[in-house]
Amino acid sequence: MRYLVDTCVASFWLKCRDGVDRRLQSIPKNDLTISVIVLAEALAGAYRSYDPERWMDAWHRLIAGWT
């Protein structure tokens, strides 16, 4: 089964929310997907953050292996 992750869920995962982390860790990475709209929102938010380089890197690491 494939899962489309939205911006809020991905953001919670980056911020290490336990419930989200446990659930998403139980799903194989190749079953997780993200839309280009969510990716654009995430990267725009990272770019406008207090530490853009850190958050851009975190997003890229998070979605590595996702479709």
PDB file of N, H, CA, C and O in Angstrom:
ATOM      1  N   MET A   1       0.840  -1.171   0.000  1.00  0.00           N
ATOM      2  CA  MET A   1       0.000   0.000   0.000  1.00  0.00           C
ATOM      3  C   MET A   1       0.887   1.236   0.000  1.00  0.00           C
ATOM      4  O   MET A   1       1.903   1.270   0.695  1.00  0.00           O
ATOM      5  N   ARG A   2       0.514   2.249  -0.771  1.00  0.00           N
ATOM      6  H   ARG A   2      -0.311   2.222  -1.335  1.00  0.00           H
ATOM      7  CA  ARG A   2       1.281   3.500  -0.837  1.00  0.00           C
ATOM      8  C   ARG A   2       0.576   4.569  -0.010  1.00  0.00           C
ATOM      9  O   ARG A   2      -0.650   4.598   0.096  1.00  0.00           O
ATOM     10  N   TYR A   3       1.389   5.444   0.571  1.00  0.00           N
ATOM     11  H   TYR A   3       2.385   5.421   0.485  1.00  0.00           H
ATOM     12  CA  TYR A   3       0.879   6.520   1.411  1.00  0.00           C
ATOM     13  C   TYR A   3       1.356   7.859   0.864  1.00  0.00           C
ATOM     14  O   TYR A   3       2.542   8.037   0.588  1.00  0.00           O
ATOM     15  N   LEU A   4       0.433   8.792   0.710  1.00  0.00           N
ATOM     16  H   LEU A   4      -0.531   8.646   0.934  1.00  0.00           H
ATOM     17  CA  LEU A   4       0.761  10.147   0.291  1.00  0.00           C
ATOM     18  C   LEU A   4       0.866  11.000   1.551  1.00  0.00           C
ATOM     19  O   LEU A   4      -0.130  11.233   2.236  1.00  0.00           O
ATOM     20  N   VAL A   5       2.054  11.456   1.846  1.00  0.00           N
ATOM     21  H   VAL A   5       2.863  11.267   1.289  1.00  0.00           H
ATOM     22  CA  VAL A   5       2.325  12.214   3.073  1.00  0.00           C
ATOM     23  C   VAL A   5       2.076  13.694   2.807  1.00  0.00           C
ATOM     24  O   VAL A   5       2.584  14.246   1.830  1.00  0.00           O
ATOM     25  N   ASP A   6       1.298  14.335   3.668  1.00  0.00           N
ATOM     26  H   ASP A   6       0.886  13.887   4.461  1.00  0.00           H
ATOM     27  CA  ASP A   6       1.049  15.762   3.495  1.00  0.00           C
ATOM     28  C   ASP A   6       2.071  16.595   4.270  1.00  0.00           C
ATOM     29  O   ASP A   6       2.907  16.053   4.994  1.00  0.00           O
ATOM     30  N   THR A   7       1.994  17.904   4.111  1.00  0.00           N
ATOM     31  H   THR A   7       1.315  18.344   3.524  1.00  0.00           H
ATOM     32  CA  THR A   7       2.975  18.816   4.706  1.00  0.00           C
ATOM     33  C   THR A   7       3.013  18.710   6.221  1.00  0.00           C
ATOM     34  O   THR A   7       4.092  18.670   6.812  1.00  0.00           O
ATOM     35  N   CYS A   8       1.848  18.662   6.856  1.00  0.00           N
ATOM     36  H   CYS A   8       0.971  18.694   6.375  1.00  0.00           H
ATOM     37  CA  CYS A   8       1.810  18.606   8.319  1.00  0.00           C
ATOM     38  C   CYS A   8       2.464  17.338   8.852  1.00  0.00           C
ATOM     39  O   CYS A   8       3.251  17.390   9.797  1.00  0.00           O
ATOM     40  N   VAL A   9       2.140  16.209   8.250  1.00  0.00           N
ATOM     41  H   VAL A   9       1.500  16.168   7.482  1.00  0.00           H
ATOM     42  CA  VAL A   9       2.718  14.940   8.714  1.00  0.00           C
ATOM     43  C   VAL A   9       4.232  14.951   8.527  1.00  0.00           C
ATOM     44  O   VAL A   9       4.966  14.561   9.434  1.00  0.00           O
ATOM     45  N   ALA A  10       4.703  15.389   7.374  1.00  0.00           N
ATOM     46  H   ALA A  10       4.107  15.706   6.637  1.00  0.00           H
ATOM     47  CA  ALA A  10       6.149  15.432   7.130  1.00  0.00           C
ATOM     48  C   ALA A  10       6.831  16.401   8.094  1.00  0.00           C
ATOM     49  O   ALA A  10       7.917  16.114   8.596  1.00  0.00           O
ATOM     50  N   SER A  11       6.205  17.537   8.352  1.00  0.00           N
ATOM     51  H   SER A  11       5.322  17.770   7.943  1.00  0.00           H
ATOM     52  CA  SER A  11       6.782  18.511   9.289  1.00  0.00           C
ATOM     53  C   SER A  11       6.856  17.935  10.699  1.00  0.00           C
ATOM     54  O   SER A  11       7.858  18.097  11.394  1.00  0.00           O
ATOM     55  N   PHE A  12       5.779  17.258  11.115  1.00  0.00           N
ATOM     56  H   PHE A  12       4.964  17.127  10.550  1.00  0.00           H
ATOM     57  CA  PHE A  12       5.797  16.622  12.434  1.00  0.00           C
ATOM     58  C   PHE A  12       6.898  15.582  12.514  1.00  0.00           C
ATOM     59  O   PHE A  12       7.554  15.442  13.546  1.00  0.00           O
ATOM     60  N   TRP A  13       7.103  14.849  11.421  1.00  0.00           N
ATOM     61  H   TRP A  13       6.571  14.962  10.583  1.00  0.00           H
ATOM     62  CA  TRP A  13       8.149  13.822  11.405  1.00  0.00           C
ATOM     63  C   TRP A  13       9.520  14.475  11.564  1.00  0.00           C
ATOM     64  O   TRP A  13      10.366  13.983  12.312  1.00  0.00           O
ATOM     65  N   LEU A  14       9.734  15.585  10.858  1.00  0.00           N
ATOM     66  H   LEU A  14       9.048  15.984  10.251  1.00  0.00           H
ATOM     67  CA  LEU A  14      11.015  16.285  10.976  1.00  0.00           C
ATOM     68  C   LEU A  14      11.247  16.786  12.397  1.00  0.00           C
ATOM     69  O   LEU A  14      12.382  16.840  12.869  1.00  0.00           O
ATOM     70  N   LYS A  15      10.169  17.149  13.068  1.00  0.00           N
ATOM     71  H   LYS A  15       9.246  17.105  12.684  1.00  0.00           H
ATOM     72  CA  LYS A  15      10.274  17.677  14.431  1.00  0.00           C
ATOM     73  C   LYS A  15      10.223  16.556  15.469  1.00  0.00           C
ATOM     74  O   LYS A  15      10.102  16.814  16.667  1.00  0.00           O
ATOM     75  N   CYS A  16      10.316  15.311  15.000  1.00  0.00           N
ATOM     76  H   CYS A  16      10.415  15.102  14.027  1.00  0.00           H
ATOM     77  CA  CYS A  16      10.417  14.126  15.862  1.00  0.00           C
ATOM     78  C   CYS A  16       9.227  13.954  16.796  1.00  0.00           C
ATOM     79  O   CYS A  16       9.403  13.656  17.978  1.00  0.00           O
ATOM     80  N   ARG A  17       8.025  14.138  16.278  1.00  0.00           N
ATOM     81  H   ARG A  17       7.882  14.379  15.318  1.00  0.00           H
ATOM     82  CA  ARG A  17       6.829  13.831  17.062  1.00  0.00           C
ATOM     83  C   ARG A  17       6.714  12.312  17.145  1.00  0.00           C
ATOM     84  O   ARG A  17       6.632  11.635  16.120  1.00  0.00           O
ATOM     85  N   ASP A  18       6.708  11.782  18.354  1.00  0.00           N
ATOM     86  H   ASP A  18       6.775  12.332  19.186  1.00  0.00           H
ATOM     87  CA  ASP A  18       6.807  10.341  18.572  1.00  0.00           C
ATOM     88  C   ASP A  18       5.769   9.516  17.825  1.00  0.00           C
ATOM     89  O   ASP A  18       6.131   8.536  17.173  1.00  0.00           O
ATOM     90  N   GLY A  19       4.509   9.874  17.897  1.00  0.00           N
ATOM     91  H   GLY A  19       4.216  10.670  18.426  1.00  0.00           H
ATOM     92  CA  GLY A  19       3.475   9.084  17.241  1.00  0.00           C
ATOM     93  C   GLY A  19       3.660   9.026  15.740  1.00  0.00           C
ATOM     94  O   GLY A  19       3.507   7.969  15.127  1.00  0.00           O
ATOM     95  N   VAL A  20       3.986  10.154  15.153  1.00  0.00           N
ATOM     96  H   VAL A  20       4.110  11.013  15.651  1.00  0.00           H
ATOM     97  CA  VAL A  20       4.208  10.216  13.712  1.00  0.00           C
ATOM     98  C   VAL A  20       5.451   9.427  13.350  1.00  0.00           C
ATOM     99  O   VAL A  20       5.449   8.675  12.376  1.00  0.00           O
ATOM    100  N   ASP A  21       6.504   9.592  14.120  1.00  0.00           N
ATOM    101  H   ASP A  21       6.505  10.203  14.912  1.00  0.00           H
ATOM    102  CA  ASP A  21       7.760   8.897  13.838  1.00  0.00           C
ATOM    103  C   ASP A  21       7.575   7.384  13.884  1.00  0.00           C
ATOM    104  O   ASP A  21       8.018   6.677  12.979  1.00  0.00           O
ATOM    105  N   ARG A  22       6.931   6.889  14.922  1.00  0.00           N
ATOM    106  H   ARG A  22       6.572   7.463  15.657  1.00  0.00           H
ATOM    107  CA  ARG A  22       6.717   5.436  15.037  1.00  0.00           C
ATOM    108  C   ARG A  22       5.902   4.905  13.868  1.00  0.00           C
ATOM    109  O   ARG A  22       6.227   3.855  13.313  1.00  0.00           O
ATOM    110  N   ARG A  23       4.860   5.609  13.493  1.00  0.00           N
ATOM    111  H   ARG A  23       4.595   6.461  13.944  1.00  0.00           H
ATOM    112  CA  ARG A  23       3.989   5.132  12.411  1.00  0.00           C
ATOM    113  C   ARG A  23       4.720   5.130  11.079  1.00  0.00           C
ATOM    114  O   ARG A  23       4.676   4.138  10.351  1.00  0.00           O
ATOM    115  N   LEU A  24       5.392   6.230  10.748  1.00  0.00           N
ATOM    116  H   LEU A  24       5.427   7.036  11.339  1.00  0.00           H
ATOM    117  CA  LEU A  24       6.058   6.313   9.457  1.00  0.00           C
ATOM    118  C   LEU A  24       7.282   5.414   9.378  1.00  0.00           C
ATOM    119  O   LEU A  24       7.627   4.941   8.295  1.00  0.00           O
ATOM    120  N   GLN A  25       7.943   5.170  10.504  1.00  0.00           N
ATOM    121  H   GLN A  25       7.662   5.555  11.383  1.00  0.00           H
ATOM    122  CA  GLN A  25       9.090   4.254  10.494  1.00  0.00           C
ATOM    123  C   GLN A  25       8.655   2.820  10.200  1.00  0.00           C
ATOM    124  O   GLN A  25       9.450   2.005   9.733  1.00  0.00           O
ATOM    125  N   SER A  26       7.382   2.521  10.479  1.00  0.00           N
ATOM    126  H   SER A  26       6.736   3.183  10.858  1.00  0.00           H
ATOM    127  CA  SER A  26       6.891   1.161  10.246  1.00  0.00           C
ATOM    128  C   SER A  26       6.511   0.925   8.783  1.00  0.00           C
ATOM    129  O   SER A  26       6.195  -0.201   8.400  1.00  0.00           O
ATOM    130  N   ILE A  27       6.541   1.973   7.971  1.00  0.00           N
ATOM    131  H   ILE A  27       6.799   2.888   8.283  1.00  0.00           H
ATOM    132  CA  ILE A  27       6.177   1.872   6.557  1.00  0.00           C
ATOM    133  C   ILE A  27       7.459   1.871   5.717  1.00  0.00           C
ATOM    134  O   ILE A  27       8.318   2.730   5.921  1.00  0.00           O
ATOM    135  N   PRO A  28       7.606   0.940   4.789  1.00  0.00           N
ATOM    136  CA  PRO A  28       8.793   0.958   3.919  1.00  0.00           C
ATOM    137  C   PRO A  28       8.871   2.282   3.139  1.00  0.00           C
ATOM    138  O   PRO A  28       7.859   2.783   2.647  1.00  0.00           O
ATOM    139  N   LYS A  29      10.079   2.835   3.036  1.00  0.00           N
ATOM    140  H   LYS A  29      10.901   2.429   3.436  1.00  0.00           H
ATOM    141  CA  LYS A  29      10.249   4.129   2.364  1.00  0.00           C
ATOM    142  C   LYS A  29       9.730   4.124   0.935  1.00  0.00           C
ATOM    143  O   LYS A  29       9.247   5.149   0.454  1.00  0.00           O
ATOM    144  N   ASN A  30       9.819   2.999   0.251  1.00  0.00           N
ATOM    145  H   ASN A  30      10.211   2.166   0.641  1.00  0.00           H
ATOM    146  CA  ASN A  30       9.351   2.977  -1.131  1.00  0.00           C
ATOM    147  C   ASN A  30       7.821   2.975  -1.215  1.00  0.00           C
ATOM    148  O   ASN A  30       7.267   3.041  -2.312  1.00  0.00           O
ATOM    149  N   ASP A  31       7.127   2.901  -0.065  1.00  0.00           N
ATOM    150  H   ASP A  31       7.577   2.847   0.826  1.00  0.00           H
ATOM    151  CA  ASP A  31       5.667   3.023  -0.037  1.00  0.00           C
ATOM    152  C   ASP A  31       5.214   4.422   0.356  1.00  0.00           C
ATOM    153  O   ASP A  31       4.013   4.689   0.390  1.00  0.00           O
ATOM    154  N   LEU A  32       6.151   5.321   0.656  1.00  0.00           N
ATOM    155  H   LEU A  32       7.127   5.103   0.629  1.00  0.00           H
ATOM    156  CA  LEU A  32       5.816   6.696   1.014  1.00  0.00           C
ATOM    157  C   LEU A  32       5.971   7.590  -0.209  1.00  0.00           C
ATOM    158  O   LEU A  32       6.954   7.493  -0.943  1.00  0.00           O
ATOM    159  N   THR A  33       4.998   8.452  -0.418  1.00  0.00           N
ATOM    160  H   THR A  33       4.199   8.531   0.178  1.00  0.00           H
ATOM    161  CA  THR A  33       5.056   9.391  -1.531  1.00  0.00           C
ATOM    162  C   THR A  33       4.782  10.797  -1.018  1.00  0.00           C
ATOM    163  O   THR A  33       4.217  10.985   0.060  1.00  0.00           O
ATOM    164  N   ILE A  34       5.189  11.767  -1.803  1.00  0.00           N
ATOM    165  H   ILE A  34       5.647  11.615  -2.678  1.00  0.00           H
ATOM    166  CA  ILE A  34       4.957  13.177  -1.480  1.00  0.00           C
ATOM    167  C   ILE A  34       4.638  13.880  -2.794  1.00  0.00           C
ATOM    168  O   ILE A  34       5.255  13.599  -3.822  1.00  0.00           O
ATOM    169  N   SER A  35       3.681  14.785  -2.756  1.00  0.00           N
ATOM    170  H   SER A  35       3.180  15.014  -1.922  1.00  0.00           H
ATOM    171  CA  SER A  35       3.325  15.495  -3.987  1.00  0.00           C
ATOM    172  C   SER A  35       4.276  16.663  -4.210  1.00  0.00           C
ATOM    173  O   SER A  35       4.943  17.121  -3.283  1.00  0.00           O
ATOM    174  N   VAL A  36       4.330  17.135  -5.442  1.00  0.00           N
ATOM    175  H   VAL A  36       3.788  16.763  -6.196  1.00  0.00           H
ATOM    176  CA  VAL A  36       5.203  18.275  -5.736  1.00  0.00           C
ATOM    177  C   VAL A  36       4.711  19.521  -5.016  1.00  0.00           C
ATOM    178  O   VAL A  36       5.510  20.404  -4.701  1.00  0.00           O
ATOM    179  N   ILE A  37       3.429  19.609  -4.753  1.00  0.00           N
ATOM    180  H   ILE A  37       2.780  18.892  -5.008  1.00  0.00           H
ATOM    181  CA  ILE A  37       2.887  20.765  -4.025  1.00  0.00           C
ATOM    182  C   ILE A  37       3.381  20.747  -2.581  1.00  0.00           C
ATOM    183  O   ILE A  37       3.809  21.774  -2.055  1.00  0.00           O
ATOM    184  N   VAL A  38       3.322  19.592  -1.949  1.00  0.00           N
ATOM    185  H   VAL A  38       2.975  18.757  -2.376  1.00  0.00           H
ATOM    186  CA  VAL A  38       3.819  19.462  -0.574  1.00  0.00           C
ATOM    187  C   VAL A  38       5.314  19.741  -0.533  1.00  0.00           C
ATOM    188  O   VAL A  38       5.790  20.437   0.364  1.00  0.00           O
ATOM    189  N   LEU A  39       6.050  19.211  -1.486  1.00  0.00           N
ATOM    190  H   LEU A  39       5.663  18.647  -2.215  1.00  0.00           H
ATOM    191  CA  LEU A  39       7.486  19.459  -1.530  1.00  0.00           C
ATOM    192  C   LEU A  39       7.786  20.952  -1.697  1.00  0.00           C
ATOM    193  O   LEU A  39       8.686  21.484  -1.047  1.00  0.00           O
ATOM    194  N   ALA A  40       7.037  21.617  -2.560  1.00  0.00           N
ATOM    195  H   ALA A  40       6.306  21.185  -3.088  1.00  0.00           H
ATOM    196  CA  ALA A  40       7.232  23.059  -2.752  1.00  0.00           C
ATOM    197  C   ALA A  40       6.927  23.829  -1.471  1.00  0.00           C
ATOM    198  O   ALA A  40       7.669  24.742  -1.110  1.00  0.00           O
ATOM    199  N   GLU A  41       5.848  23.474  -0.781  1.00  0.00           N
ATOM    200  H   GLU A  41       5.245  22.732  -1.074  1.00  0.00           H
ATOM    201  CA  GLU A  41       5.519  24.130   0.497  1.00  0.00           C
ATOM    202  C   GLU A  41       6.631  23.913   1.510  1.00  0.00           C
ATOM    203  O   GLU A  41       7.046  24.843   2.201  1.00  0.00           O
ATOM    204  N   ALA A  42       7.108  22.684   1.590  1.00  0.00           N
ATOM    205  H   ALA A  42       6.771  21.929   1.028  1.00  0.00           H
ATOM    206  CA  ALA A  42       8.142  22.348   2.561  1.00  0.00           C
ATOM    207  C   ALA A  42       9.436  23.108   2.289  1.00  0.00           C
ATOM    208  O   ALA A  42      10.031  23.679   3.203  1.00  0.00           O
ATOM    209  N   LEU A  43       9.862  23.112   1.048  1.00  0.00           N
ATOM    210  H   LEU A  43       9.378  22.647   0.306  1.00  0.00           H
ATOM    211  CA  LEU A  43      11.121  23.778   0.716  1.00  0.00           C
ATOM    212  C   LEU A  43      11.008  25.295   0.825  1.00  0.00           C
ATOM    213  O   LEU A  43      11.973  25.963   1.198  1.00  0.00           O
ATOM    214  N   ALA A  44       9.836  25.845   0.503  1.00  0.00           N
ATOM    215  H   ALA A  44       9.052  25.303   0.200  1.00  0.00           H
ATOM    216  CA  ALA A  44       9.629  27.291   0.673  1.00  0.00           C
ATOM    217  C   ALA A  44       9.700  27.657   2.157  1.00  0.00           C
ATOM    218  O   ALA A  44      10.307  28.662   2.527  1.00  0.00           O
ATOM    219  N   GLY A  45       9.075  26.832   3.002  1.00  0.00           N
ATOM    220  H   GLY A  45       8.582  26.015   2.701  1.00  0.00           H
ATOM    221  CA  GLY A  45       9.144  27.078   4.442  1.00  0.00           C
ATOM    222  C   GLY A  45      10.555  26.949   4.970  1.00  0.00           C
ATOM    223  O   GLY A  45      10.986  27.745   5.804  1.00  0.00           O
ATOM    224  N   ALA A  46      11.273  25.953   4.491  1.00  0.00           N
ATOM    225  H   ALA A  46      10.923  25.306   3.814  1.00  0.00           H
ATOM    226  CA  ALA A  46      12.664  25.768   4.920  1.00  0.00           C
ATOM    227  C   ALA A  46      13.514  26.964   4.493  1.00  0.00           C
ATOM    228  O   ALA A  46      14.351  27.444   5.257  1.00  0.00           O
ATOM    229  N   TYR A  47      13.295  27.434   3.283  1.00  0.00           N
ATOM    230  H   TYR A  47      12.615  27.045   2.662  1.00  0.00           H
ATOM    231  CA  TYR A  47      14.064  28.562   2.756  1.00  0.00           C
ATOM    232  C   TYR A  47      13.833  29.829   3.582  1.00  0.00           C
ATOM    233  O   TYR A  47      14.748  30.632   3.768  1.00  0.00           O
ATOM    234  N   ARG A  48      12.595  30.002   4.079  1.00  0.00           N
ATOM    235  H   ARG A  48      11.852  29.350   3.928  1.00  0.00           H
ATOM    236  CA  ARG A  48      12.264  31.199   4.864  1.00  0.00           C
ATOM    237  C   ARG A  48      12.565  31.037   6.357  1.00  0.00           C
ATOM    238  O   ARG A  48      12.331  31.960   7.137  1.00  0.00           O
ATOM    239  N   SER A  49      13.076  29.887   6.754  1.00  0.00           N
ATOM    240  H   SER A  49      13.267  29.137   6.120  1.00  0.00           H
ATOM    241  CA  SER A  49      13.319  29.628   8.176  1.00  0.00           C
ATOM    242  C   SER A  49      14.551  30.386   8.674  1.00  0.00           C
ATOM    243  O   SER A  49      15.263  31.027   7.901  1.00  0.00           O
ATOM    244  N   TYR A  50      14.777  30.295   9.970  1.00  0.00           N
ATOM    245  H   TYR A  50      14.198  29.775  10.598  1.00  0.00           H
ATOM    246  CA  TYR A  50      15.937  30.952  10.587  1.00  0.00           C
ATOM    247  C   TYR A  50      17.256  30.291  10.183  1.00  0.00           C
ATOM    248  O   TYR A  50      18.319  30.904  10.282  1.00  0.00           O
ATOM    249  N   ASP A  51      17.182  29.039   9.728  1.00  0.00           N
ATOM    250  H   ASP A  51      16.318  28.541   9.648  1.00  0.00           H
ATOM    251  CA  ASP A  51      18.390  28.310   9.322  1.00  0.00           C
ATOM    252  C   ASP A  51      18.080  27.517   8.047  1.00  0.00           C
ATOM    253  O   ASP A  51      17.926  26.297   8.103  1.00  0.00           O
ATOM    254  N   PRO A  52      17.987  28.195   6.904  1.00  0.00           N
ATOM    255  CA  PRO A  52      17.562  27.544   5.665  1.00  0.00           C
ATOM    256  C   PRO A  52      18.400  26.340   5.267  1.00  0.00           C
ATOM    257  O   PRO A  52      17.850  25.330   4.829  1.00  0.00           O
ATOM    258  N   GLU A  53      19.703  26.420   5.408  1.00  0.00           N
ATOM    259  H   GLU A  53      20.150  27.241   5.764  1.00  0.00           H
ATOM    260  CA  GLU A  53      20.565  25.317   4.998  1.00  0.00           C
ATOM    261  C   GLU A  53      20.258  24.054   5.797  1.00  0.00           C
ATOM    262  O   GLU A  53      20.178  22.961   5.236  1.00  0.00           O
ATOM    263  N   ARG A  54      20.089  24.207   7.092  1.00  0.00           N
ATOM    264  H   ARG A  54      20.154  25.095   7.548  1.00  0.00           H
ATOM    265  CA  ARG A  54      19.792  23.063   7.966  1.00  0.00           C
ATOM    266  C   ARG A  54      18.459  22.419   7.581  1.00  0.00           C
ATOM    267  O   ARG A  54      18.369  21.198   7.450  1.00  0.00           O
ATOM    268  N   TRP A  55      17.412  23.254   7.398  1.00  0.00           N
ATOM    269  H   TRP A  55      17.485  24.246   7.504  1.00  0.00           H
ATOM    270  CA  TRP A  55      16.087  22.706   7.121  1.00  0.00           C
ATOM    271  C   TRP A  55      15.970  22.149   5.705  1.00  0.00           C
ATOM    272  O   TRP A  55      15.261  21.167   5.490  1.00  0.00           O
ATOM    273  N   MET A  56      16.649  22.755   4.743  1.00  0.00           N
ATOM    274  H   MET A  56      17.225  23.553   4.917  1.00  0.00           H
ATOM    275  CA  MET A  56      16.642  22.204   3.380  1.00  0.00           C
ATOM    276  C   MET A  56      17.309  20.823   3.397  1.00  0.00           C
ATOM    277  O   MET A  56      16.815  19.881   2.778  1.00  0.00           O
ATOM    278  N   ASP A  57      18.424  20.717   4.105  1.00  0.00           N
ATOM    279  H   ASP A  57      18.825  21.482   4.607  1.00  0.00           H
ATOM    280  CA  ASP A  57      19.122  19.440   4.218  1.00  0.00           C
ATOM    281  C   ASP A  57      18.240  18.399   4.917  1.00  0.00           C
ATOM    282  O   ASP A  57      18.193  17.240   4.504  1.00  0.00           O
ATOM    283  N   ALA A  58      17.545  18.818   5.970  1.00  0.00           N
ATOM    284  H   ALA A  58      17.583  19.759   6.305  1.00  0.00           H
ATOM    285  CA  ALA A  58      16.669  17.902   6.700  1.00  0.00           C
ATOM    286  C   ALA A  58      15.556  17.378   5.803  1.00  0.00           C
ATOM    287  O   ALA A  58      15.240  16.189   5.839  1.00  0.00           O
ATOM    288  N   TRP A  59      14.961  18.249   5.001  1.00  0.00           N
ATOM    289  H   TRP A  59      15.217  19.215   4.972  1.00  0.00           H
ATOM    290  CA  TRP A  59      13.903  17.819   4.076  1.00  0.00           C
ATOM    291  C   TRP A  59      14.447  16.857   3.035  1.00  0.00           C
ATOM    292  O   TRP A  59      13.813  15.846   2.731  1.00  0.00           O
ATOM    293  N   HIS A  60      15.602  17.157   2.493  1.00  0.00           N
ATOM    294  H   HIS A  60      16.117  17.978   2.740  1.00  0.00           H
ATOM    295  CA  HIS A  60      16.181  16.269   1.481  1.00  0.00           C
ATOM    296  C   HIS A  60      16.498  14.894   2.068  1.00  0.00           C
ATOM    297  O   HIS A  60      16.283  13.878   1.406  1.00  0.00           O
ATOM    298  N   ARG A  61      16.998  14.850   3.283  1.00  0.00           N
ATOM    299  H   ARG A  61      17.173  15.676   3.820  1.00  0.00           H
ATOM    300  CA  ARG A  61      17.273  13.557   3.930  1.00  0.00           C
ATOM    301  C   ARG A  61      15.978  12.812   4.218  1.00  0.00           C
ATOM    302  O   ARG A  61      15.905  11.595   4.048  1.00  0.00           O
ATOM    303  N   LEU A  62      14.950  13.546   4.657  1.00  0.00           N
ATOM    304  H   LEU A  62      15.009  14.535   4.796  1.00  0.00           H
ATOM    305  CA  LEU A  62      13.672  12.923   4.997  1.00  0.00           C
ATOM    306  C   LEU A  62      13.065  12.227   3.796  1.00  0.00           C
ATOM    307  O   LEU A  62      12.579  11.102   3.917  1.00  0.00           O
ATOM    308  N   ILE A  63      13.081  12.873   2.638  1.00  0.00           N
ATOM    309  H   ILE A  63      13.475  13.787   2.540  1.00  0.00           H
ATOM    310  CA  ILE A  63      12.368  12.323   1.484  1.00  0.00           C
ATOM    311  C   ILE A  63      13.246  11.451   0.591  1.00  0.00           C
ATOM    312  O   ILE A  63      12.781  10.957  -0.436  1.00  0.00           O
ATOM    313  N   ALA A  64      14.490  11.259   0.963  1.00  0.00           N
ATOM    314  H   ALA A  64      14.867  11.660   1.797  1.00  0.00           H
ATOM    315  CA  ALA A  64      15.365  10.376   0.181  1.00  0.00           C
ATOM    316  C   ALA A  64      14.743   8.989   0.097  1.00  0.00           C
ATOM    317  O   ALA A  64      14.446   8.380   1.125  1.00  0.00           O
ATOM    318  N   GLY A  65      14.550   8.499  -1.080  1.00  0.00           N
ATOM    319  H   GLY A  65      14.792   8.993  -1.915  1.00  0.00           H
ATOM    320  CA  GLY A  65      13.957   7.189  -1.268  1.00  0.00           C
ATOM    321  C   GLY A  65      12.458   7.202  -1.470  1.00  0.00           C
ATOM    322  O   GLY A  65      11.866   6.175  -1.801  1.00  0.00           O
ATOM    323  N   TRP A  66      11.829   8.371  -1.270  1.00  0.00           N
ATOM    324  H   TRP A  66      12.310   9.205  -1.001  1.00  0.00           H
ATOM    325  CA  TRP A  66      10.391   8.474  -1.502  1.00  0.00           C
ATOM    326  C   TRP A  66      10.137   8.710  -2.989  1.00  0.00           C
ATOM    327  O   TRP A  66      11.018   9.172  -3.714  1.00  0.00           O
ATOM    328  N   THR A  67       8.940   8.393  -3.427  1.00  0.00           N
ATOM    329  H   THR A  67       8.224   8.018  -2.838  1.00  0.00           H
ATOM    330  CA  THR A  67       8.538   8.639  -4.808  1.00  0.00           C
ATOM    331  C   THR A  67       7.967  10.038  -4.917  1.00  0.00           C
ATOM    332  O   THR A  67       7.563  10.457  -6.002  1.00  0.00           O
TER     333      THR A  67
END
